[in-house]
Amino acid sequence: MPPEDEQQPDSALKADFLEDLANVMVTARRSLADQRGVIKELIT
């Protein structure tokens, strides 16, 4: 977030960001659960 003395994002923008973040965290948790908590290195 910007410093308190700077312009702040509006509530709708913050809510959208937090919803997206929550969805990413749920996806990550499911992925880790599917792998029994093992994080695999991807070689590309």
QUIMO-V204902 format. One record per pair of residues at least 12 apart in sequence whose C-alpha atoms are under 6 Angstrom apart, sorted by the first residue. I is the first residue (numbers start at 0). GAP is how many residues later the second one is. If there is no record, write none. Layout:
BEGIN
<<I	GAP> <I	GAP>>
END
This chain:
BEGIN
none
END
